[in-house]
């Protein structure tokens, strides 16, 4: 396995590189590469969604992906499989609907972003490369967002539901995600969209109770929807209050077994 660093960044000197702004890649590093996993993209929840931030979120995904796809498609020996990150934000706010990979895209900024993101790989499909769009749910890791922020708040005894709490959250344990990517890399029958989510989505209110229970802390706080909208603006409705009840139908059909299918087992694994 070989990791490419961003050209021009600290620590990249002498390392295999790629340039997201141009799509250029260290040709020597890719020589003989049979599979590529592409996870680049600015963090969705790290900052407020100003217009400039939205452009960065889009360009770091759509434009860099399109340029990379065009570069690889033009190579005499492109990789046989390309696995790319996408997101369950593709489905938009869908309430109680149970969503598998056959569902159409929803509406909103994230849905539009994901639809463009996935379409950016068309040059590779035309080159005979097997392309997989791994639609990530919220990836749970104590070192990443949003869990690292939640842990801080809950350990202070200030945890609680967001909005009415009935919105569904599609998530996946980071170790299961790694194994799921490996699974689709070697499963030649899998192409197109794959929901990279745990088989047991959870409501925001239930997730709050489980996290508080694992940490042995109270969870009586409640952040109303209007307060979230006041602070986070349109990011609140799409990233915090939106309901996405996705199912990993294609992973399960392909025989993938989750080590941490429910929120409690995942948190106990990650935190103890």
C-alpha positions as CSV (number, residue, x, y, z in Angstrom):
1,X,0.0,0.0,0.0
2,X,1.3,3.4,-1.0
3,X,0.0,6.8,0.3
4,X,0.3,9.8,-2.0
5,X,0.9,13.2,-0.3
6,X,-0.1,16.6,-1.6
7,X,2.6,18.2,-3.6
8,X,4.1,21.2,-2.0
9,X,3.0,20.4,1.5
10,X,5.2,20.0,4.5
11,X,6.9,16.6,4.6
12,X,6.2,15.7,1.0
13,X,9.7,16.3,-0.3
14,X,11.0,13.0,-1.7
15,X,7.6,11.3,-1.1
16,X,5.2,10.0,-3.7
17,X,2.9,12.9,-4.6
18,X,-0.1,14.2,-6.4
19,X,-1.4,17.7,-7.1
20,X,-5.2,18.0,-6.5
21,X,-5.3,21.3,-8.3
22,X,-4.0,19.8,-11.6
23,X,-4.7,16.1,-11.2
24,X,-1.0,15.4,-11.9
25,X,0.4,12.4,-10.2
26,X,3.9,11.0,-9.5
27,X,4.0,8.6,-12.5
28,X,6.7,6.5,-10.9
29,X,4.6,5.9,-7.8
30,X,1.6,4.7,-9.9
31,X,3.7,2.4,-12.1
32,X,2.1,-1.1,-11.8
33,X,-0.7,0.1,-9.4
34,X,-3.7,-2.1,-9.8
35,X,-6.1,-0.3,-7.4
36,X,-6.5,3.3,-6.2
37,X,-8.5,4.5,-3.2
38,X,-9.3,8.2,-3.4
39,X,-10.5,9.9,-0.2
40,X,-9.4,13.5,-0.8
41,X,-11.8,16.4,0.2
42,X,-11.9,19.3,2.6
43,X,-13.7,18.4,5.9
44,X,-17.4,19.0,5.6
45,X,-18.0,19.9,9.3
46,X,-14.8,21.7,10.2
47,X,-16.0,25.3,9.4
48,X,-19.1,27.2,8.6
49,X,-20.4,27.0,5.1
50,X,-19.6,30.4,3.7
51,X,-19.8,30.7,-0.1
52,X,-16.0,30.5,-0.2
53,X,-16.1,27.4,2.0
54,X,-18.7,25.8,-0.3
55,X,-16.5,26.4,-3.3
56,X,-13.6,24.7,-1.5
57,X,-15.7,21.7,-0.5
58,X,-16.8,21.3,-4.1
59,X,-13.5,21.9,-5.8
60,X,-11.5,19.7,-3.4
61,X,-13.9,16.9,-4.4
62,X,-15.3,17.4,-7.8
63,X,-12.6,19.2,-9.7
64,X,-9.7,17.3,-8.2
65,X,-11.5,14.0,-8.9
66,X,-12.3,14.9,-12.5
67,X,-8.7,15.9,-13.2
68,X,-7.4,12.7,-11.5
69,X,-9.9,10.6,-13.5
70,X,-8.8,12.2,-16.8
71,X,-5.1,11.7,-15.9
72,X,-5.6,8.1,-15.1
73,X,-7.8,7.4,-18.1
74,X,-5.1,8.7,-20.4
75,X,-2.5,6.3,-19.1
76,X,-1.7,3.3,-21.2
77,X,-2.3,1.0,-18.2
78,X,-4.9,2.5,-15.9
79,X,-5.7,0.7,-12.6
80,X,-8.3,-2.0,-12.8
81,X,-10.3,-0.6,-9.9
82,X,-10.9,2.8,-8.4
83,X,-12.7,3.3,-5.1
84,X,-13.7,6.8,-4.3
85,X,-15.3,8.4,-1.3
86,X,-18.8,9.9,-1.7
87,X,-21.3,10.4,1.1
88,X,-24.9,9.5,2.1
89,X,-25.5,13.2,1.8
90,X,-26.3,12.1,-1.8
91,X,-29.8,11.2,-0.6
92,X,-30.7,14.5,1.0
93,X,-33.1,14.8,4.0
94,X,-35.3,11.8,3.6
95,X,-37.1,11.5,7.0
96,X,-38.1,7.9,7.8
97,X,-37.3,6.5,4.3
98,X,-35.0,3.4,4.3
99,X,-32.4,4.1,1.6
100,X,-30.4,1.6,-0.4
101,X,-28.1,2.2,-3.3
102,X,-31.0,2.3,-5.9
103,X,-32.5,5.5,-4.5
104,X,-32.2,8.7,-6.5
105,X,-30.3,11.7,-5.3
106,X,-32.1,14.1,-3.0
107,X,-31.9,17.9,-3.0
108,X,-29.7,20.4,-1.3
109,X,-26.1,21.4,-1.3
110,X,-24.7,18.1,-0.1
111,X,-26.9,16.1,-2.5
112,X,-25.8,18.2,-5.4
113,X,-22.2,18.0,-4.3
114,X,-22.3,14.2,-4.1
115,X,-24.0,13.9,-7.5
116,X,-21.3,16.0,-9.2
117,X,-18.6,14.1,-7.3
118,X,-19.7,10.8,-8.5
119,X,-20.2,12.0,-12.1
120,X,-16.6,13.2,-12.1
121,X,-15.4,9.6,-12.6
122,X,-17.0,9.2,-16.0
123,X,-13.7,9.3,-17.9
124,X,-12.5,6.3,-15.9
125,X,-15.6,4.2,-16.6
126,X,-15.1,4.8,-20.3
127,X,-11.6,3.4,-19.9
128,X,-12.8,0.1,-18.6
129,X,-11.9,0.8,-14.9
130,X,-14.2,-0.6,-12.3
131,X,-15.3,2.4,-10.3
132,X,-16.9,2.2,-6.8
133,X,-18.5,5.2,-5.1
134,X,-18.3,4.4,-1.4
135,X,-21.1,6.6,0.1
136,X,-19.8,7.2,3.6
137,X,-22.0,7.7,6.6
138,X,-20.5,9.6,9.5
139,X,-17.2,7.9,10.3
140,X,-16.8,7.3,14.0
141,X,-13.3,7.7,15.3
142,X,-12.2,9.3,18.6
143,X,-9.6,11.2,16.7
144,X,-11.9,12.6,14.0
145,X,-15.1,14.7,13.7
146,X,-17.7,14.6,14.9
147,X,-17.0,12.1,17.7
148,X,-14.0,14.0,19.1
149,X,-16.1,17.1,19.7
150,X,-19.0,15.1,21.1
151,X,-16.7,13.4,23.6
152,X,-15.5,16.7,24.9
153,X,-19.1,18.0,25.4
154,X,-20.5,14.8,26.9
155,X,-17.6,14.3,29.3
156,X,-18.3,17.8,30.6
157,X,-21.9,16.6,31.3
158,X,-23.4,18.9,28.6
159,X,-24.4,16.3,26.1
160,X,-27.9,16.1,24.6
161,X,-30.0,15.7,21.5
162,X,-30.0,18.1,18.6
163,X,-33.4,19.5,17.4
164,X,-36.3,17.0,18.0
165,X,-33.8,14.1,17.9
166,X,-35.9,11.9,15.6
167,X,-33.6,12.4,12.6
168,X,-31.8,9.3,11.5
169,X,-28.0,9.2,11.6
170,X,-26.2,6.8,9.2
171,X,-22.7,6.1,10.6
172,X,-19.9,3.5,10.4
173,X,-17.0,2.5,12.7
174,X,-13.7,3.5,11.3
175,X,-12.4,-0.1,11.4
176,X,-15.4,-1.5,9.6
177,X,-15.0,1.3,7.0
178,X,-11.4,0.2,6.4
179,X,-12.5,-3.4,6.0
180,X,-15.4,-2.4,3.7
181,X,-13.0,-0.6,1.4
182,X,-10.8,-3.7,1.3
183,X,-13.9,-5.8,0.5
184,X,-15.0,-3.8,-2.5
185,X,-11.4,-3.6,-3.8
186,X,-11.3,-7.4,-4.1
187,X,-15.0,-8.0,-5.0
188,X,-14.9,-7.8,-8.8
189,X,-18.7,-7.9,-9.1
190,X,-19.1,-4.7,-7.2
191,X,-19.2,-1.4,-9.0
192,X,-21.1,1.9,-8.8
193,X,-22.6,3.2,-5.5
194,X,-22.1,1.3,-2.2
195,X,-23.5,2.6,1.1
196,X,-20.6,2.5,3.5
197,X,-22.7,2.6,6.6
198,X,-23.4,0.3,9.6
199,X,-26.6,-1.9,9.2
200,X,-28.2,-0.3,12.3
201,X,-28.7,3.5,11.8
202,X,-29.7,5.3,14.9
203,X,-31.8,8.4,15.7
204,X,-30.0,11.4,17.1
205,X,-31.8,11.0,20.4
206,X,-30.9,7.4,20.7
207,X,-27.3,8.1,19.8
208,X,-27.2,10.6,22.6
209,X,-28.4,8.1,25.1
210,X,-26.0,5.4,24.0
211,X,-23.0,7.7,24.1
212,X,-23.9,9.1,27.5
213,X,-24.4,5.5,28.8
214,X,-21.0,4.4,27.6
215,X,-19.3,7.4,29.1
216,X,-21.4,7.2,32.3
217,X,-22.4,10.8,32.0
218,X,-25.8,12.6,31.9
219,X,-27.3,13.8,28.7
220,X,-30.1,16.2,29.7
221,X,-29.1,19.1,27.5
222,X,-31.2,19.9,24.4
223,X,-30.0,22.2,21.6
224,X,-33.2,23.4,19.8
225,X,-33.2,23.6,16.0
226,X,-33.5,27.4,15.9
227,X,-30.3,27.7,17.9
228,X,-28.5,25.4,15.6
229,X,-29.7,27.4,12.6
230,X,-28.7,30.6,14.2
231,X,-25.1,29.3,14.8
232,X,-24.5,27.1,11.8
233,X,-27.0,28.6,9.2
234,X,-27.8,26.2,6.3
235,X,-25.2,23.8,7.5
236,X,-27.5,23.0,10.5
237,X,-30.4,21.7,8.3
238,X,-28.1,19.7,6.0
239,X,-25.5,18.3,8.4
240,X,-27.1,18.3,11.9
241,X,-30.8,18.1,11.5
242,X,-31.1,16.1,8.2
243,X,-32.4,12.6,8.4
244,X,-30.7,9.8,6.4
245,X,-31.6,6.2,7.1
246,X,-29.3,4.4,4.8
247,X,-28.7,0.6,4.5
248,X,-25.6,-1.1,3.3
249,X,-27.5,-3.4,1.0
250,X,-24.7,-4.1,-1.5
251,X,-22.1,-4.8,1.2
252,X,-24.5,-7.3,2.9
253,X,-25.4,-8.9,-0.4
254,X,-21.7,-9.3,-1.1
255,X,-21.1,-11.2,2.2
256,X,-19.5,-8.4,4.2
257,X,-19.7,-8.9,7.9
258,X,-19.7,-5.9,10.2
259,X,-17.6,-6.2,13.4
260,X,-19.4,-3.3,15.0
261,X,-23.0,-3.2,13.6
262,X,-24.6,-1.2,16.4
263,X,-23.6,2.1,18.0
264,X,-23.0,0.6,21.5
265,X,-20.5,-2.0,20.3
266,X,-18.7,0.5,18.2
267,X,-18.4,3.1,21.1
268,X,-17.2,0.4,23.5
269,X,-14.6,-0.7,20.9
270,X,-13.4,2.9,20.2
271,X,-13.4,4.2,23.7
272,X,-12.2,1.3,25.9
